[in-house]
Amino acid sequence: MLQEPLALDSERSTAIFRIFQESLTNVARHANATRVEARLEREADQLLFQVHDNGRGFDPEEAKTRRSLGLVGMQERALLLNGELKVEGVPGVGTTMTLRIPLLASTPPQLDSR
């Protein structure tokens, strides 16, 4: 399937990179995973980015007690782009981080009214 290239502004591309970087750091530190998959795709007027690992799973209560600054930073980056970030885990199966952010509407060309 051939897809058109996706051009992102620097704010979005930097945020996605940093969220990806932090998610990989979390996998390396906590997941005990042997496999990580990442995908980035366009869904209508949104960008969907997912990172999934096959590690030990994610316990949101444990993350709250640790006051995970990495997760807080990822959430804040998503919110700054009017997006949402979800982290879901199943014990012994793995964790999936999903980021959804709206794409900027392209500005229609201006008509010359002279």
C-alpha positions as CSV (number, residue, x, y, z in Angstrom):
1,M,0.0,0.0,0.0
2,L,1.5,3.3,-1.1
3,Q,1.0,6.2,1.2
4,E,1.7,9.9,0.7
5,P,4.5,11.4,2.7
6,L,3.5,13.0,6.0
7,A,5.1,16.4,6.7
8,L,4.9,17.5,10.3
9,D,5.8,20.8,11.9
10,S,8.8,20.8,14.2
11,E,6.7,21.0,17.4
12,R,4.8,17.8,16.5
13,S,7.8,15.9,15.2
14,T,9.9,16.8,18.3
15,A,7.1,15.8,20.6
16,I,6.6,12.5,18.9
17,F,10.3,11.8,19.0
18,R,10.6,12.6,22.7
19,I,7.5,10.5,23.5
20,F,9.0,7.6,21.5
21,Q,12.4,8.1,23.3
22,E,10.7,8.0,26.7
23,S,8.6,5.0,25.8
24,L,11.7,3.0,24.8
25,T,13.5,4.1,28.0
26,N,10.5,2.8,30.0
27,V,10.6,-0.5,28.1
28,A,14.4,-0.9,28.7
29,R,14.1,0.0,32.4
30,H,10.8,-1.8,33.4
31,A,9.4,-4.2,30.9
32,N,11.8,-7.0,30.6
33,A,10.7,-7.3,27.0
34,T,12.2,-9.2,24.1
35,R,10.3,-7.4,21.4
36,V,9.1,-3.8,20.7
37,E,7.0,-2.7,17.8
38,A,6.2,0.9,16.8
39,R,3.9,2.2,14.2
40,L,3.0,5.7,13.0
41,E,0.0,6.3,10.8
42,R,-2.5,8.8,9.7
43,E,-6.2,8.3,10.5
44,A,-8.3,11.0,8.8
45,D,-7.3,14.2,10.6
46,Q,-5.3,12.5,13.3
47,L,-1.9,11.0,13.8
48,L,-1.8,7.7,15.6
49,F,1.5,6.5,17.1
50,Q,1.7,3.3,19.0
51,V,4.5,1.5,20.8
52,H,3.9,-2.1,22.0
53,D,6.2,-4.4,23.9
54,N,5.9,-8.0,25.0
55,G,7.2,-7.4,28.5
56,R,5.8,-7.9,32.0
57,G,2.9,-5.4,31.5
58,F,2.1,-2.1,33.1
59,D,0.5,-1.5,36.4
60,P,-1.0,2.1,36.6
61,E,-1.2,2.0,40.4
62,E,2.5,1.1,40.6
63,A,3.3,4.0,38.3
64,K,1.3,6.4,40.5
65,T,3.2,5.4,43.6
66,R,6.5,5.9,41.9
67,R,5.4,9.3,40.5
68,S,6.8,8.5,37.2
69,L,8.1,11.7,35.7
70,G,8.6,10.0,32.3
71,L,4.9,9.2,32.0
72,V,4.0,12.7,33.3
73,G,6.2,14.3,30.7
74,M,4.7,12.2,27.9
75,Q,1.2,13.1,29.0
76,E,2.1,16.8,29.1
77,R,3.7,16.7,25.6
78,A,0.5,15.1,24.3
79,L,-1.7,17.7,25.9
80,L,0.3,20.6,24.6
81,L,-0.6,19.3,21.1
82,N,-4.3,18.8,22.0
83,G,-3.7,15.1,21.9
84,E,-4.2,12.2,24.2
85,L,-1.8,9.5,25.5
86,K,-2.9,6.2,26.9
87,V,-0.8,3.5,28.4
88,E,-2.4,0.1,28.8
89,G,-0.8,-3.1,30.0
90,V,-1.7,-6.7,30.6
91,P,0.4,-8.5,33.2
92,G,2.7,-11.0,31.5
93,V,1.6,-10.0,28.0
94,G,3.0,-6.5,27.5
95,T,2.2,-2.8,27.3
96,T,0.8,-0.5,24.6
97,M,1.3,3.2,24.5
98,T,-1.0,5.0,22.2
99,L,-0.6,8.7,21.2
100,R,-3.3,10.5,19.2
101,I,-2.8,14.0,18.0
102,P,-4.7,16.2,15.6
103,L,-3.0,17.1,12.4
104,L,-2.9,20.7,11.4
105,A,-5.5,21.6,8.9
106,S,-3.8,22.8,5.8
107,T,-4.5,26.4,5.0
108,P,-6.5,26.8,1.8
109,P,-4.8,29.0,-0.8
110,Q,-5.8,32.6,-0.6
111,L,-7.7,34.1,-3.6
112,D,-6.4,37.3,-5.0
113,S,-9.3,39.7,-4.6
114,R,-7.9,42.5,-6.8
